[in-house]
């Protein structure tokens, strides 16, 4: 799990036993420390027991959270007893924070309902949730209404919540770099910058000639170029690639990195054909793969929303992601299909990988001009998938996502990046794509991410979202 910082609010209602709050606060802080989560919480001397149970307490908490707003990625509200719903809601409202909120309640022990043990958190959680609803504060709730923090179930819920925070906060300030115009034939990847900006997502653009111009001025012995060339050779088997093509890739990658750093983008969408083949004599696949491997997704064919889909998966799962074509049917098994691209998938996806010329593009552009593609098959294992599009008719971002598996099923030898995948209800998924303006590109990763994306997209980001197999 990626490092995170959470604000912690310990709820209290004064006529319950103090020991419940004192012990509950201690348990929660111990757990978060064990999970390597940094915490912003009221000191025990700042308010009674370091909890929130009044307007005065909420003001102290709000001031603390406001002062730490650049650090706090989400807020965990825990109820060791019934809690004070108004104080908690006011603390969040007055802090001005707009981050995900996790609402938790401690369970009672039915064998001890004495004053010193009875919590009534079961009931108090409903009151806090009701106040959040009244205030228009979005929040996340646990699968079970009350849950012991010292259980594996709760730890998993916190891990998932941290992932939700990463997705929400990352997507709200995401920056996409689009290098080159989309291929003219690919109207399918058109999108609305204005709809994205309305959701806080910025697009920076560069003409491909800008990158090529910088690359063309770089010397073979430039230290940055030499370092990039070494990185390429270490990254995958490039032993069959011509030396001059590898040098061109290194220069292109160096120039591209300079533009990325100067424009502070989180991901890229690149016009990968056919200007690069005509003007530089390479495919950018390996350079793009290397960026995706480093958790900076890079999508081909100028697919900005493909890059954003990859970014959402990377934020949710903490793993590299790839852009794929939903490419071929698989025999007579409707829940399976073939994924393909030239390809630029992260190297950790593959059983083994080697640099090759792009067979299909090379048939028209010349094999010698398409070196840089990656050939290999994806390892069997879990798969998360997602796709975002802008729907200009409704001014909305639409999303579809779910979980499936990469399989080891047979496929004849093929050059390029490929996988056999299985998704329960795949025909229904494809029908939804075709009926609702989605595209032939999907984003995939190697962990299940659907529950996290579902919470982030629906509860916090306001996307028109469809969870395949659930909705």
C-alpha positions as a Markdown table, in Angstrom:
| # | Residue | x | y | z |
|---|---|---|---|---|
| 1 | Unk | 0.0 | 0.0 | 0.0 |
| 2 | Unk | 1.2 | 3.5 | -0.9 |
| 3 | Unk | 2.1 | 5.8 | 2.0 |
| 4 | Unk | -0.8 | 7.9 | 3.1 |
| 5 | Unk | -1.8 | 10.6 | 5.6 |
| 6 | Unk | -5.3 | 10.5 | 7.2 |
| 7 | Unk | -7.1 | 13.0 | 9.4 |
| 8 | Unk | -8.6 | 11.1 | 12.4 |
| 9 | Unk | -11.8 | 12.3 | 14.2 |
| 10 | Unk | -12.7 | 10.3 | 17.3 |
| 11 | Unk | -16.4 | 10.9 | 18.1 |
| 12 | Unk | -17.6 | 11.2 | 21.6 |
| 13 | Unk | -20.9 | 11.8 | 23.4 |
| 14 | Unk | -20.2 | 13.0 | 27.0 |
| 15 | Unk | -22.7 | 10.8 | 29.0 |
| 16 | Unk | -20.9 | 7.6 | 27.8 |
| 17 | Unk | -18.0 | 6.2 | 29.7 |
| 18 | Unk | -14.7 | 8.0 | 29.0 |
| 19 | Unk | -12.8 | 4.7 | 28.9 |
| 20 | Unk | -14.5 | 3.8 | 25.6 |
| 21 | Unk | -13.1 | 6.9 | 23.8 |
| 22 | Unk | -9.7 | 6.7 | 25.5 |
| 23 | Unk | -9.2 | 3.1 | 24.6 |
| 24 | Unk | -10.8 | 3.3 | 21.2 |
| 25 | Unk | -8.5 | 6.2 | 20.2 |
| 26 | Unk | -5.5 | 4.3 | 21.4 |
| 27 | Unk | -6.5 | 1.2 | 19.4 |
| 28 | Unk | -7.1 | 3.2 | 16.2 |
| 29 | Unk | -3.8 | 5.1 | 16.5 |
| 30 | Unk | -1.9 | 1.8 | 17.1 |
| 31 | Unk | -3.5 | 0.2 | 14.1 |
| 32 | Unk | -2.7 | 3.1 | 11.7 |
| 33 | Unk | 0.9 | 3.2 | 12.9 |
| 34 | Unk | 1.2 | -0.5 | 12.2 |
| 35 | Unk | -0.2 | 0.1 | 8.7 |
| 36 | Unk | 2.4 | 2.9 | 8.1 |
| 37 | Unk | -0.3 | 5.5 | 7.8 |
| 38 | Unk | 0.5 | 9.0 | 9.1 |
| 39 | Unk | -2.2 | 10.6 | 11.2 |
| 40 | Unk | -3.4 | 14.1 | 11.9 |
| 41 | Unk | -5.4 | 14.0 | 15.1 |
| 42 | Unk | -6.3 | 16.3 | 18.0 |
| 43 | Unk | -4.0 | 16.1 | 20.9 |
| 44 | Unk | -5.5 | 14.6 | 24.1 |
| 45 | Unk | -5.0 | 18.0 | 25.7 |
| 46 | Unk | -6.5 | 20.0 | 22.9 |
| 47 | Unk | -10.0 | 18.7 | 23.7 |
| 48 | Unk | -11.4 | 16.2 | 26.2 |
| 49 | Unk | -9.7 | 12.9 | 25.4 |
| 50 | Unk | -8.6 | 14.3 | 22.0 |
| 51 | Unk | -12.1 | 13.7 | 20.7 |
| 52 | Unk | -14.9 | 15.8 | 19.1 |
| 53 | Unk | -18.2 | 16.2 | 21.0 |
| 54 | Unk | -19.1 | 19.8 | 20.8 |
| 55 | Unk | -19.1 | 22.9 | 18.5 |
| 56 | Unk | -16.0 | 24.2 | 20.4 |
| 57 | Unk | -14.2 | 20.9 | 19.7 |
| 58 | Unk | -15.2 | 21.0 | 16.1 |
| 59 | Unk | -13.6 | 24.4 | 15.7 |
| 60 | Unk | -10.3 | 23.2 | 17.2 |
| 61 | Unk | -10.4 | 20.1 | 14.9 |
| 62 | Unk | -11.3 | 22.2 | 11.8 |
| 63 | Unk | -8.4 | 24.6 | 12.5 |
| 64 | Unk | -6.0 | 21.6 | 12.8 |
| 65 | Unk | -7.2 | 20.0 | 9.6 |
| 66 | Unk | -7.1 | 23.3 | 7.7 |
| 67 | Unk | -3.5 | 23.8 | 8.8 |
| 68 | Unk | -2.6 | 20.3 | 7.5 |
| 69 | Unk | -4.7 | 20.4 | 4.4 |
| 70 | Unk | -1.8 | 19.8 | 2.0 |
| 71 | Unk | -1.0 | 16.6 | 3.9 |
| 72 | Unk | -4.4 | 15.1 | 4.6 |
| 73 | Unk | -5.6 | 12.7 | 1.9 |
| 74 | Unk | -8.7 | 11.4 | 3.6 |
| 75 | Unk | -10.6 | 11.6 | 6.9 |
| 76 | Unk | -11.3 | 8.6 | 9.2 |
| 77 | Unk | -14.2 | 9.1 | 11.5 |
| 78 | Unk | -14.4 | 6.5 | 14.3 |
| 79 | Unk | -17.1 | 6.1 | 16.9 |
| 80 | Unk | -16.0 | 4.3 | 20.1 |
| 81 | Unk | -19.5 | 5.3 | 21.4 |
| 82 | Unk | -22.6 | 7.0 | 19.9 |
| 83 | Unk | -20.6 | 10.2 | 19.1 |
| 84 | Unk | -21.8 | 13.7 | 18.5 |
| 85 | Unk | -23.0 | 13.9 | 14.9 |
| 86 | Unk | -23.2 | 17.7 | 14.7 |
| 87 | Unk | -19.8 | 18.2 | 16.1 |
| 88 | Unk | -18.3 | 15.7 | 13.6 |
| 89 | Unk | -20.1 | 17.2 | 10.6 |
| 90 | Unk | -19.2 | 20.7 | 11.6 |
| 91 | Unk | -15.5 | 19.9 | 12.0 |
| 92 | Unk | -15.4 | 18.6 | 8.5 |
| 93 | Unk | -17.5 | 21.4 | 7.0 |
| 94 | Unk | -15.5 | 24.1 | 8.7 |
| 95 | Unk | -12.1 | 22.6 | 7.8 |
| 96 | Unk | -12.9 | 23.2 | 4.1 |
| 97 | Unk | -11.4 | 19.9 | 3.2 |
| 98 | Unk | -12.8 | 18.1 | 0.2 |
| 99 | Unk | -11.3 | 14.6 | 0.6 |
| 100 | Unk | -12.9 | 11.1 | 1.0 |
| 101 | Unk | -14.3 | 10.3 | 4.4 |
| 102 | Unk | -14.5 | 6.9 | 6.0 |
| 103 | Unk | -17.1 | 6.3 | 8.7 |
| 104 | Unk | -16.5 | 3.6 | 11.2 |
| 105 | Unk | -18.3 | 2.4 | 14.3 |
| 106 | Unk | -16.9 | 0.1 | 17.1 |
| 107 | Unk | -19.1 | -3.0 | 17.8 |
| 108 | Unk | -20.7 | -3.7 | 21.2 |
| 109 | Unk | -20.1 | -6.9 | 23.2 |
| 110 | Unk | -23.5 | -8.4 | 23.8 |
| 111 | Unk | -22.1 | -10.2 | 26.8 |
| 112 | Unk | -21.4 | -7.0 | 28.6 |
| 113 | Unk | -23.9 | -4.1 | 28.3 |
| 114 | Unk | -22.8 | -2.3 | 31.5 |
| 115 | Unk | -22.3 | 1.4 | 31.5 |
| 116 | Unk | -18.5 | 1.1 | 31.2 |
| 117 | Unk | -18.8 | -1.2 | 28.1 |
| 118 | Unk | -21.9 | -0.2 | 26.2 |
| 119 | Unk | -21.1 | 1.9 | 23.1 |
| 120 | Unk | -24.3 | 2.4 | 21.1 |
| 121 | Unk | -22.0 | 3.1 | 18.1 |
| 122 | Unk | -24.4 | 1.0 | 16.0 |
| 123 | Unk | -27.0 | 3.7 | 16.4 |
| 124 | Unk | -24.7 | 6.7 | 16.4 |
| 125 | Unk | -23.3 | 5.8 | 13.0 |
| 126 | Unk | -26.7 | 6.3 | 11.5 |
| 127 | Unk | -26.9 | 9.7 | 13.1 |
| 128 | Unk | -23.5 | 10.8 | 11.8 |
| 129 | Unk | -24.3 | 9.4 | 8.3 |
| 130 | Unk | -27.6 | 11.3 | 8.3 |
| 131 | Unk | -25.8 | 14.6 | 9.2 |
| 132 | Unk | -23.3 | 14.0 | 6.4 |
| 133 | Unk | -26.2 | 13.5 | 4.0 |
| 134 | Unk | -27.9 | 16.7 | 5.2 |
| 135 | Unk | -24.6 | 18.7 | 4.8 |
| 136 | Unk | -23.9 | 17.2 | 1.3 |
| 137 | Unk | -20.7 | 15.6 | 2.5 |
| 138 | Unk | -19.9 | 12.4 | 0.6 |
| 139 | Unk | -18.6 | 9.5 | 2.7 |
| 140 | Unk | -17.6 | 5.9 | 2.6 |
| 141 | Unk | -19.1 | 3.3 | 5.0 |
| 142 | Unk | -17.9 | -0.1 | 6.1 |
| 143 | Unk | -19.4 | -3.3 | 4.6 |
| 144 | Unk | -20.5 | -4.4 | 8.0 |
| 145 | Unk | -22.3 | -1.7 | 10.0 |
| 146 | Unk | -19.9 | -2.1 | 13.0 |
| 147 | Unk | -16.5 | -3.7 | 12.8 |
| 148 | Unk | -13.6 | -4.4 | 15.2 |
| 149 | Unk | -10.6 | -2.4 | 14.1 |
| 150 | Unk | -8.3 | -5.2 | 15.2 |
| 151 | Unk | -9.5 | -7.6 | 12.4 |
| 152 | Unk | -8.1 | -8.4 | 9.0 |
| 153 | Unk | -11.4 | -7.3 | 7.6 |
| 154 | Unk | -11.0 | -3.8 | 8.9 |
| 155 | Unk | -7.4 | -3.5 | 7.8 |
| 156 | Unk | -8.5 | -4.5 | 4.2 |
| 157 | Unk | -11.2 | -1.8 | 4.4 |
| 158 | Unk | -8.7 | 0.8 | 5.4 |
| 159 | Unk | -6.3 | -0.3 | 2.6 |
| 160 | Unk | -9.2 | 0.0 | 0.1 |
| 161 | Unk | -10.1 | 3.4 | 1.5 |
| 162 | Unk | -6.6 | 4.7 | 1.1 |
| 163 | Unk | -6.7 | 3.5 | -2.5 |
| 164 | Unk | -10.0 | 5.4 | -3.0 |
| 165 | Unk | -8.3 | 8.5 | -1.6 |
| 166 | Unk | -5.4 | 8.1 | -4.1 |
| 167 | Unk | -7.9 | 7.7 | -7.0 |
| 168 | Unk | -10.1 | 10.7 | -5.9 |
| 169 | Unk | -7.3 | 13.1 | -5.1 |
| 170 | Unk | -5.2 | 12.1 | -8.1 |
| 171 | Unk | -8.1 | 12.3 | -10.6 |
| 172 | Unk | -9.2 | 15.7 | -9.3 |
| 173 | Unk | -5.9 | 17.3 | -10.3 |
| 174 | Unk | -4.8 | 15.0 | -13.1 |
| 175 | Unk | -2.7 | 16.4 | -15.9 |
| 176 | Unk | -2.7 | 14.7 | -19.3 |
| 177 | Unk | 0.0 | 15.4 | -21.9 |
| 178 | Unk | -1.1 | 14.9 | -25.4 |
| 179 | Unk | 1.8 | 14.7 | -27.9 |
| 180 | Unk | 0.8 | 14.9 | -31.5 |
| 181 | Unk | -2.7 | 14.9 | -33.0 |
| 182 | Unk | -4.6 | 11.7 | -33.0 |
| 183 | Unk | -4.3 | 9.5 | -36.1 |
| 184 | Unk | -6.8 | 11.0 | -38.6 |
| 185 | Unk | -8.6 | 7.7 | -39.0 |
| 186 | Unk | -9.2 | 7.3 | -35.3 |
| 187 | Unk | -12.2 | 9.5 | -34.5 |
| 188 | Unk | -13.0 | 7.0 | -31.8 |
| 189 | Unk | -10.5 | 8.6 | -29.5 |
| 190 | Unk | -11.9 | 12.1 | -29.7 |
| 191 | Unk | -12.7 | 13.8 | -26.4 |
| 192 | Unk | -13.7 | 17.0 | -24.8 |
| 193 | Unk | -11.1 | 19.0 | -23.0 |
| 194 | Unk | -13.8 | 21.3 | -21.5 |
| 195 | Unk | -15.6 | 18.4 | -19.9 |
| 196 | Unk | -12.4 | 17.2 | -18.4 |
| 197 | Unk | -11.5 | 20.6 | -17.1 |
| 198 | Unk | -14.9 | 20.8 | -15.5 |
| 199 | Unk | -13.8 | 17.8 | -13.4 |
| 200 | Unk | -10.4 | 19.4 | -12.6 |
| 201 | Unk | -8.5 | 17.4 | -15.2 |
| 202 | Unk | -6.1 | 19.5 | -17.4 |
| 203 | Unk | -4.8 | 18.7 | -20.8 |
| 204 | Unk | -1.4 | 20.1 | -22.1 |
| 205 | Unk | -0.5 | 19.6 | -25.7 |
| 206 | Unk | 2.5 | 19.5 | -27.9 |
| 207 | Unk | 2.9 | 19.1 | -31.6 |
| 208 | Unk | 5.0 | 16.0 | -32.3 |
| 209 | Unk | 7.4 | 18.2 | -34.3 |
| 210 | Unk | 8.4 | 20.0 | -31.1 |
| 211 | Unk | 9.7 | 16.7 | -29.6 |
| 212 | Unk | 11.3 | 15.6 | -32.8 |
| 213 | Unk | 13.0 | 18.9 | -33.1 |
| 214 | Unk | 14.6 | 18.6 | -29.7 |
| 215 | Unk | 15.5 | 14.9 | -30.3 |
| 216 | Unk | 17.2 | 15.8 | -33.6 |
| 217 | Unk | 19.5 | 18.2 | -31.9 |
| 218 | Unk | 20.8 | 15.8 | -29.3 |
| 219 | Unk | 24.3 | 14.3 | -29.7 |
| 220 | Unk | 25.0 | 10.6 | -29.5 |
| 221 | Unk | 27.4 | 11.2 | -26.6 |
| 222 | Unk | 25.0 | 13.4 | -24.6 |
| 223 | Unk | 25.0 | 12.0 | -21.1 |
| 224 | Unk | 21.2 | 11.9 | -20.9 |
| 225 | Unk | 21.0 | 10.1 | -24.2 |
| 226 | Unk | 23.6 | 7.6 | -23.2 |
| 227 | Unk | 21.8 | 6.9 | -19.9 |
| 228 | Unk | 18.5 | 6.5 | -21.7 |
| 229 | Unk | 20.1 | 4.0 | -24.2 |
| 230 | Unk | 21.5 | 2.0 | -21.3 |
| 231 | Unk | 18.1 | 2.0 | -19.6 |
| 232 | Unk | 16.4 | 0.7 | -22.8 |
| 233 | Unk | 19.0 | -2.2 | -23.1 |
| 234 | Unk | 18.5 | -3.1 | -19.5 |
| 235 | Unk | 14.7 | -2.9 | -19.7 |
| 236 | Unk | 14.1 | -5.8 | -22.2 |
| 237 | Unk | 15.8 | -7.9 | -24.8 |
| 238 | Unk | 16.7 | -5.5 | -27.5 |
| 239 | Unk | 19.5 | -7.5 | -29.0 |
| 240 | Unk | 17.9 | -7.8 | -32.5 |
| 241 | Unk | 17.2 | -4.1 | -32.9 |
| 242 | Unk | 19.5 | -2.1 | -35.1 |
| 243 | Unk | 21.9 | 0.2 | -33.1 |
| 244 | Unk | 20.8 | 3.3 | -35.0 |
| 245 | Unk | 17.2 | 2.7 | -34.2 |
| 246 | Unk | 18.0 | 2.3 | -30.5 |
| 247 | Unk | 19.9 | 5.5 | -30.5 |
| 248 | Unk | 16.9 | 7.3 | -32.1 |
| 249 | Unk | 14.6 | 5.8 | -29.4 |
| 250 | Unk | 17.0 | 7.1 | -26.7 |
| 251 | Unk | 16.9 | 10.6 | -28.2 |
| 252 | Unk | 13.2 | 10.6 | -28.5 |
| 253 | Unk | 12.8 | 9.4 | -25.0 |
| 254 | Unk | 15.1 | 12.0 | -23.7 |
| 255 | Unk | 13.3 | 14.8 | -25.5 |
| 256 | Unk | 9.9 | 13.5 | -24.4 |
| 257 | Unk | 11.0 | 13.4 | -20.7 |
| 258 | Unk | 12.2 | 17.0 | -20.9 |
| 259 | Unk | 8.7 | 18.0 | -22.2 |
| 260 | Unk | 7.0 | 15.9 | -19.5 |
| 261 | Unk | 9.0 | 17.5 | -16.7 |
| 262 | Unk | 8.6 | 21.0 | -18.0 |
| 263 | Unk | 4.8 | 20.6 | -18.2 |
| 264 | Unk | 4.3 | 18.6 | -15.0 |
| 265 | Unk | 2.0 | 16.0 | -16.6 |
| 266 | Unk | 1.0 | 12.7 | -14.9 |
| 267 | Unk | 0.4 | 10.7 | -18.0 |
| 268 | Unk | 0.8 | 10.9 | -21.8 |
| 269 | Unk | -1.1 | 10.1 | -25.0 |
| 270 | Unk | 1.1 | 9.9 | -28.0 |
| 271 | Unk | 0.4 | 9.9 | -31.7 |
| 272 | Unk | 2.4 | 6.6 | -32.2 |
| 273 | Unk | 1.8 | 6.3 | -36.0 |
| 274 | Unk | 2.6 | 7.2 | -38.6 |
| 275 | Unk | 4.6 | 10.4 | -38.3 |
| 276 | Unk | 7.2 | 8.8 | -36.0 |
| 277 | Unk | 7.8 | 6.0 | -38.5 |
| 278 | Unk | 8.1 | 8.5 | -41.4 |
| 279 | Unk | 10.3 | 11.1 | -39.6 |
| 280 | Unk | 12.3 | 9.0 | -37.1 |
| 281 | Unk | 12.0 | 5.5 | -38.3 |
| 282 | Unk | 10.9 | 4.0 | -34.9 |
| 283 | Unk | 7.9 | 2.9 | -32.9 |
| 284 | Unk | 7.7 | 4.6 | -29.5 |
| 285 | Unk | 6.3 | 1.5 | -27.8 |
| 286 | Unk | 9.3 | 0.7 | -25.7 |
| 287 | Unk | 9.7 | 4.3 | -24.4 |
| 288 | Unk | 6.0 | 4.3 | -23.6 |
| 289 | Unk | 6.2 | 1.0 | -21.9 |
| 290 | Unk | 9.0 | 2.2 | -19.7 |
| 291 | Unk | 7.0 | 5.2 | -18.6 |
| 292 | Unk | 4.0 | 3.0 | -17.8 |
| 293 | Unk | 6.2 | 0.7 | -15.8 |
| 294 | Unk | 7.2 | 3.7 | -13.7 |
| 295 | Unk | 3.5 | 4.4 | -12.9 |
| 296 | Unk | 3.3 | 7.3 | -15.5 |
| 297 | Unk | 0.8 | 5.8 | -17.9 |
| 298 | Unk | 1.4 | 6.3 | -21.6 |
| 299 | Unk | -1.4 | 5.6 | -24.1 |
| 300 | Unk | -1.0 | 5.1 | -27.9 |
| 301 | Unk | -2.9 | 6.6 | -30.8 |
| 302 | Unk | -3.4 | 10.0 | -29.0 |
| 303 | Unk | -6.0 | 8.4 | -26.7 |
| 304 | Unk | -6.1 | 10.9 | -23.8 |
| 305 | Unk | -9.0 | 9.2 | -22.1 |
| 306 | Unk | -7.2 | 5.9 | -22.5 |
| 307 | Unk | -4.3 | 7.4 | -20.6 |
| 308 | Unk | -6.7 | 8.7 | -18.0 |
| 309 | Unk | -8.3 | 5.2 | -17.7 |
| 310 | Unk | -4.8 | 3.8 | -17.2 |
| 311 | Unk | -4.1 | 6.4 | -14.5 |
| 312 | Unk | -7.2 | 5.6 | -12.6 |
| 313 | Unk | -6.2 | 1.9 | -12.5 |
| 314 | Unk | -2.7 | 2.7 | -11.5 |
| 315 | Unk | -3.9 | 4.9 | -8.6 |
| 316 | Unk | -6.4 | 2.3 | -7.5 |
| 317 | Unk | -4.0 | -0.7 | -7.6 |
| 318 | Unk | -0.6 | 0.8 | -7.2 |
| 319 | Unk | 0.5 | -1.2 | -10.2 |
| 320 | Unk | 1.4 | -0.4 | -13.8 |
| 321 | Unk | -1.4 | -0.3 | -16.3 |
| 322 | Unk | -1.7 | -0.8 | -20.1 |
| 323 | Unk | -3.8 | 0.2 | -23.0 |
| 324 | Unk | -5.3 | -2.7 | -25.0 |
| 325 | Unk | -7.5 | -3.4 | -27.9 |
| 326 | Unk | -10.5 | -5.6 | -27.3 |
| 327 | Unk | -9.3 | -7.5 | -30.3 |
| 328 | Unk | -10.5 | -11.0 | -31.1 |
| 329 | Unk | -13.1 | -13.6 | -30.1 |
| 330 | Unk | -11.8 | -16.7 | -28.4 |
| 331 | Unk | -13.0 | -19.9 | -30.1 |
| 332 | Unk | -16.6 | -20.6 | -28.8 |
| 333 | Unk | -16.1 | -19.3 | -25.3 |
| 334 | Unk | -18.0 | -16.1 | -25.1 |
| 335 | Unk | -16.6 | -15.0 | -21.7 |
| 336 | Unk | -13.0 | -15.0 | -23.2 |
| 337 | Unk | -11.3 | -12.8 | -25.8 |
| 338 | Unk | -7.9 | -11.8 | -27.1 |
| 339 | Unk | -6.2 | -8.5 | -26.1 |
| 340 | Unk | -3.6 | -7.1 | -28.5 |
| 341 | Unk | -1.4 | -4.1 | -29.2 |
| 342 | Unk | 1.9 | -3.6 | -31.0 |
| 343 | Unk | 2.7 | -3.1 | -28.0 |
| 344 | Unk | 3.7 | -0.8 | -25.3 |
| 345 | Unk | 2.6 | -2.7 | -22.2 |
| 346 | Unk | 4.7 | -2.5 | -19.0 |
| 347 | Unk | 7.4 | -5.1 | -19.0 |
| 348 | Unk | 6.2 | -6.7 | -15.7 |
| 349 | Unk | 3.0 | -7.8 | -17.5 |
| 350 | Unk | 4.9 | -10.3 | -19.7 |
| 351 | Unk | 6.1 | -13.9 | -19.3 |
| 352 | Unk | 9.0 | -12.8 | -21.4 |
| 353 | Unk | 9.4 | -9.8 | -23.7 |
| 354 | Unk | 11.6 | -8.8 | -26.6 |
| 355 | Unk | 11.8 | -5.7 | -28.9 |
| 356 | Unk | 10.6 | -6.3 | -32.4 |
| 357 | Unk | 9.4 | -4.3 | -35.4 |
| 358 | Unk | 5.6 | -3.8 | -35.4 |
| 359 | Unk | 4.4 | -6.5 | -37.8 |
| 360 | Unk | 1.1 | -4.8 | -38.9 |
| 361 | Unk | 2.3 | -1.2 | -39.1 |
| 362 | Unk | 5.4 | -2.5 | -40.8 |
| 363 | Unk | 3.4 | -4.0 | -43.6 |
| 364 | Unk | 2.8 | -0.5 | -44.9 |
| 365 | Unk | 5.4 | 1.7 | -43.3 |
| 366 | Unk | 8.3 | -0.7 | -43.6 |
| 367 | Unk | 9.5 | -3.1 | -41.0 |
| 368 | Unk | 12.8 | -1.3 | -40.6 |
| 369 | Unk | 10.8 | 1.9 | -39.6 |
| 370 | Unk | 8.8 | 0.2 | -36.8 |
| 371 | Unk | 11.4 | -1.1 | -34.4 |
| 372 | Unk | 10.5 | -0.5 | -30.8 |
| 373 | Unk | 7.3 | -2.6 | -30.4 |
| 374 | Unk | 7.3 | -5.3 | -27.7 |
| 375 | Unk | 6.3 | -8.9 | -28.4 |
| 376 | Unk | 5.3 | -11.1 | -25.5 |
| 377 | Unk | 2.4 | -12.8 | -23.7 |
| 378 | Unk | 0.9 | -11.6 | -20.4 |
| 379 | Unk | 1.2 | -13.8 | -17.4 |
| 380 | Unk | -1.9 | -15.5 | -16.0 |
| 381 | Unk | -3.4 | -13.8 | -13.0 |
| 382 | Unk | -6.0 | -11.2 | -11.8 |
| 383 | Unk | -7.0 | -8.4 | -14.1 |
| 384 | Unk | -8.7 | -5.1 | -13.4 |
| 385 | Unk | -10.1 | -3.2 | -16.3 |
| 386 | Unk | -11.6 | 0.3 | -16.9 |
| 387 | Unk | -12.6 | 2.7 | -19.6 |
| 388 | Unk | -13.4 | 6.4 | -19.4 |
| 389 | Unk | -14.9 | 8.6 | -22.1 |
| 390 | Unk | -16.3 | 12.1 | -22.3 |
| 391 | Unk | -19.9 | 12.3 | -23.5 |
| 392 | Unk | -20.2 | 15.7 | -25.1 |
| 393 | Unk | -24.0 | 15.4 | -25.5 |
| 394 | Unk | -24.5 | 15.4 | -21.8 |
| 395 | Unk | -21.3 | 17.1 | -20.6 |
| 396 | Unk | -20.3 | 14.0 | -18.6 |
| 397 | Unk | -17.5 | 11.6 | -18.0 |
| 398 | Unk | -18.7 | 8.1 | -18.4 |
| 399 | Unk | -16.9 | 5.1 | -17.0 |
| 400 | Unk | -17.1 | 1.3 | -17.1 |
| 401 | Unk | -14.9 | -1.0 | -15.1 |
| 402 | Unk | -14.8 | -4.5 | -13.5 |
| 403 | Unk | -12.5 | -7.4 | -12.7 |
| 404 | Unk | -11.5 | -10.5 | -14.6 |
| 405 | Unk | -8.5 | -12.7 | -15.2 |
| 406 | Unk | -5.6 | -13.2 | -17.6 |
| 407 | Unk | -5.5 | -16.8 | -18.6 |
| 408 | Unk | -3.0 | -19.4 | -19.9 |
| 409 | Unk | -5.4 | -20.6 | -22.7 |
| 410 | Unk | -3.9 | -21.6 | -26.0 |
| 411 | Unk | -3.2 | -19.0 | -28.8 |
| 412 | Unk | -1.3 | -19.6 | -32.0 |
| 413 | Unk | 2.1 | -17.8 | -32.2 |
| 414 | Unk | 1.6 | -14.0 | -32.7 |
| 415 | Unk | 4.0 | -11.1 | -32.9 |
| 416 | Unk | 3.1 | -8.2 | -30.6 |
| 417 | Unk | 1.7 | -7.8 | -27.1 |
| 418 | Unk | -1.1 | -10.2 | -26.5 |
| 419 | Unk | -3.2 | -11.9 | -23.8 |
| 420 | Unk | -6.2 | -14.1 | -23.4 |
| 421 | Unk | -8.6 | -12.8 | -20.8 |
| 422 | Unk | -11.8 | -14.0 | -19.1 |
| 423 | Unk | -14.6 | -11.7 | -17.9 |
| 424 | Unk | -17.8 | -13.1 | -16.5 |
| 425 | Unk | -20.6 | -11.8 | -18.7 |
| 426 | Unk | -18.2 | -10.5 | -21.4 |
| 427 | Unk | -20.9 | -10.4 | -24.1 |
| 428 | Unk | -23.0 | -8.0 | -21.9 |
| 429 | Unk | -19.9 | -5.9 | -21.3 |
| 430 | Unk | -19.2 | -5.6 | -25.0 |
| 431 | Unk | -22.9 | -4.8 | -25.6 |
| 432 | Unk | -22.6 | -2.0 | -23.1 |
| 433 | Unk | -19.5 | -0.6 | -24.8 |
| 434 | Unk | -21.2 | -0.7 | -28.2 |
| 435 | Unk | -24.5 | 0.8 | -27.0 |
| 436 | Unk | -23.1 | 3.6 | -24.9 |
| 437 | Unk | -20.4 | 5.4 | -26.9 |
| 438 | Unk | -17.3 | 3.6 | -25.5 |
| 439 | Unk | -14.3 | 2.7 | -27.7 |
| 440 | Unk | -12.3 | -0.3 | -28.8 |
| 441 | Unk | -9.4 | 0.6 | -26.3 |
| 442 | Unk | -9.5 | -0.5 | -22.7 |
| 443 | Unk | -7.1 | -0.1 | -19.8 |
| 444 | Unk | -6.0 | -3.1 | -17.8 |
| 445 | Unk | -3.9 | -3.7 | -14.7 |
| 446 | Unk | -2.7 | -6.9 | -12.9 |
| 447 | Unk | -4.8 | -6.5 | -9.7 |
| 448 | Unk | -8.5 | -6.3 | -9.0 |
| 449 | Unk | -9.6 | -2.7 | -8.7 |
| 450 | Unk | -13.3 | -2.5 | -9.4 |
| 451 | Unk | -14.6 | -2.0 | -5.9 |
| 452 | Unk | -12.2 | 0.9 | -5.4 |
| 453 | Unk | -13.0 | 2.6 | -8.7 |
| 454 | Unk | -16.7 | 2.1 | -8.0 |
| 455 | Unk | -16.5 | 4.0 | -4.7 |
| 456 | Unk | -14.2 | 6.7 | -6.1 |
| 457 | Unk | -16.2 | 7.3 | -9.3 |
| 458 | Unk | -19.7 | 7.2 | -7.9 |
| 459 | Unk | -19.4 | 8.6 | -4.4 |
| 460 | Unk | -16.8 | 11.3 | -4.9 |
| 461 | Unk | -16.0 | 12.1 | -8.6 |
| 462 | Unk | -19.6 | 12.2 | -10.0 |
| 463 | Unk | -18.9 | 10.1 | -13.1 |
| 464 | Unk | -21.7 | 8.3 | -14.9 |
| 465 | Unk | -20.3 | 5.0 | -13.8 |
| 466 | Unk | -21.2 | 1.4 | -14.6 |
| 467 | Unk | -19.7 | -1.5 | -12.5 |
| 468 | Unk | -19.8 | -4.5 | -14.9 |
| 469 | Unk | -21.4 | -7.5 | -13.4 |
| 470 | Unk | -22.9 | -5.5 | -10.5 |
| 471 | Unk | -24.9 | -2.6 | -11.8 |
